[in-house]
C-alpha cells in the first residue's frame, strides 16, 4: 500500500469512529481543617449535583469547554465556590478543605490539557510511576510501555524512540537539561536514573515533532517538573532492592519550600538471576533537593542539586548458555578469573530565577554545572568450551556435551578514566502579545573533557593467539606450522583526549490559538540555531552552525465527537557531543558534522466514553529522513560511533495508544507500535539500523478487588520483536543481519493498602500516624522468559565458524516492598 493510500485509509478510519458528547469529570476528597473527611457535602453545578460519601469522596460530570462554577455546601461548614474551564473528557482532581470560619471563592482554573493535546505531548501521572512494578521502576519504566519507545534491557534506564539511539533523547528537570554518564557499557552497571520519582509533580513526553524551544536532539523530549510543597510531608519506601526517603518542608511565612530525597539501590538480587554466576556487590546512592524561594510576587528563585555515587565490584565465576536449534543444540561453558572495579560519581547544581516584569512579560535565568568522574578498571580472564549436546532421547548422556567443537580463552583489560565538566548559562523570555505567545532563549555551554582510554583484548583459541584480521601479518596455521609473526592483541584501543567544546544556541517561537468559524485552530512555529567549535591540545575543529525550523498545527472541529488532528515536523539537528566525536579507535574527529533529520508527524486524539467512563485513542504516523548519519554499534548500552557522517537513513512507523478507565477510578493503557528504520553507508545499500525493532506491544494495567478495594494489582507487560544481533569485531555488518529473539516480559505487583487518606481515619488505631501505608509483593519476569540483550561472538578454530551466543537478561525474581507517607 502506498503512503498516500495508507494515509487516506488512516484518516477515514478516524473520521468513522463513533464519538460522545463533550463533558468532563471532577472528583476528589473533601476534608475539614483537621484533615478529616467530610460526609454529606452537596456538590452542585446548575441542575447537576452529588454528595460526598463517608470517606469524603465525590464525583461529578460537568460540561466541557465552558466556564462552570462548582459550589460545595454543608450544614455546619462555610460554602466554597470554585470556577473551572475543563477540556472534553478531562478528569480533574480537586480536593477542597472546608472551614467553619469563612466562605471561599476560587479563581478560574484553566486546563492545560488542550495545550498538550495540540503539541502531541503525553502526560504521565507521578503516582503511576511510583506504583507500576519494574526491575528499574520509575519514569523510564513507564515510558517503555508507550508506543514508539523501545528497550530490551530491564536493568537499563535507557530507551530508544522511533529508531533513534540512547543518545538522542532530551531530558529536562524544571527546564534544566540533565546528562547521563559517558562510559556506561552494561545495563547492570547503570545505577539510578537522574529523576527521583518521589519529587515529581508533572511529566510530559514527546516522541517527535517537538517545538523549537526544546534542544538539539533527534528523537524525543522528557520534560519533568519537581513539585513545590505547600505543607510538611515525608515518605519512605523499602524493598529487597533498596529504599528511598523524601521530606517536604515549608517555612512559616510560606516563602521558602524544599523537597529533598535520598535513594539507595542494590541490583544483586536481579544480577544473580542471570546465567553468569558472579560475586557482585553494586551500590547506587544519591541525594537530591529542590529548594524554592519566593522573594516577592514578581521574583522567584530555585535551586536544584544532585550528588550520586555508583560503585561496582564485579567478579564473574562461571557461565553456561544453551543455544542452537532443536536438531543441533549447543552449549557454551565459561570459567572466569579476575574482576571489574568501576565507579561513577556525578555532581550537579542549577540555579534558576524567574522575574515577572509585567503581566505579559516574564524573564528566566538558568545557570547549571555538571561534573562527572568515571572509571572502568577490569582484568577478566575467560576460558570457554563450545560443545555439541547429546539430543538423543533415551540416551544415558542426554543433555550432556557429546563432542567439543571449540576451546579457547580470552583476556579483557581496561583502564578508562574520564573527567567531564559542563557549564551552562541561559536566559529565556516569555511574552503575551495580543492573542499570541512569543518565546525566546539564548544559551552558552562550555564542555571540558579529560579522557583516557586503554582497552585491549587477547584471544587464544586451541593454543594459539588470534591476531586482528585487519593487519597484513604472516598466516597463522598452528598447530601444523610454527608461527613466526608478532603476537598482537585482537583488539587494542589507546587514546588520551583533552578537549573543550564551546556552544552557542538560541531559539524563537510563536504560538497562537484562535477560532475559524466554530473550529479551534492552534499554530506554533519557531526556529533554533546552534553554533559549536571543538578544541584540543593538538587539534582545532572548524566552527559549525545549524538552523532548525519547526512547526506544529492542530485543528479541533466543533463536532459532537471530540477529535483533535495534528501535523508537526521540521528540520532537526544533533550537533555531536563528546562520545559522538570519538571514533572506534577513540580518536576525536573535531569536524564531525551534526546529524540531520526531517520529521513529519500526523496525529489524532479521539476522546470517547465506553462503559460510561472516559477513554482516549491517540494515534500517530511518522516519517524521518536522516542525512549526515553518524553510524554506530551497540555493546550492551555503550555506543561506539564511527564519527564519519558517511550514511543516510530513514525511520517510518505507526504508534497507537488506547488509555482510560478499564477499571473504574484507575488509568490503564494498551499500546501498539510499528517501526522500520534502515541506513545506507557509503551507498552499499539499506540494512537495518541497530534499533530496528519492528513491532511493539505494551500493556499497563491497574486493578483492585471490588469487594476489597484496598487490595490492588499493577501489571506491566512489554513485547518487542527482536533487534539486530550485531556482528563480530572487524566483520562487515552487511553480512550479519540476524536478529535476537523477541523480547517478552511481564512484571506484576500485588499491594495491600493498609491506610489511605481517601479512606478516612480509624479511631484509636496506630495506622492513623500515616497518610498512606501499603505493603506488596512484586514478581519480575513473571513467566521466566529468556530475553537477550546482545550476542557474544565465539569462534571455532577448526570450522572457522563464529557462533552468535545470546547474552540473556534476568530470570524470575521476587521482591517485597513497603511504602509509607506521613
Buried (B, 14 or more C-beta within 10 A) or exposed (E): EEEEEEEEEBBEEBEEEEBBEBBBBBBBBBBBEEEEBBBEBBBBBEEBEBEBBEBBBBBBBBBBBEEBBBBBBBEEBBBBEBBBBBBBBBBBEBBBBBEEEEEBEBEEBBBBBBBBBBBBBBEBBBEBBBBBBBBBBBBBBBBBBBBBBBBBBBBBBBBBBBBBBBBBBBBBBBBBBBBBBBBBBBBBBBBBBBBBBBBBBBBBBBBBBBBBBBBBBBBBBBBBBBBBBEEEBBBBBBBBBBBBBBBBBBEEEEEBBBBBBBBBBBBBBBBBBBBBEBEBBBBBBBBBBBBBBBEEEEEBBBBBBBBBBBBBBBBBEEBEBBBBEEEEBBBBBBBBBBBBBBBBBBBBBBBBBBBBEEEEBBEBBBBBBBBBBBBBBBBBBBBBBBBBBBBEEEEEEEEEBBEEBBBBBBBBBBBBBBBBBBBBEBBBBBBEEEEEBBBBBBBBBBBBBBBBBBBBBBBBBBEBBBBBEEEEBEEBEEEEEEBEEEEBBBBBBEBEBBBBBBBBBBBBBBBBBEEEEEEBBBBBBBBBBBBBBBBBEEBEBEEBEBEBEBBBBBBBBEEEBBBBBBBBBBBBBBBBBBBBBBBBEBBBBBBBBBBBBBBBBBBBBBBBBEEEBBBBBBBBBBBBBBBBBBBBBBEBBBBBBBBBBBBBBBBBBBBBBBBBBBBEEBBBBBBBBBBBBBBBBEEEEBBBBBBBBBBBBBBBBBBBEEEEEBBBBBBBBBBBBBBBBBBBBEEEBEEBEEBBBBBBBBBBBBBEBBBBBBBBBEEEEEEEEBBBBBBBBBBBBBEEBBBBBBBBBBBBBEEEEBBBBBBBBBBEBEBEBBBBBB
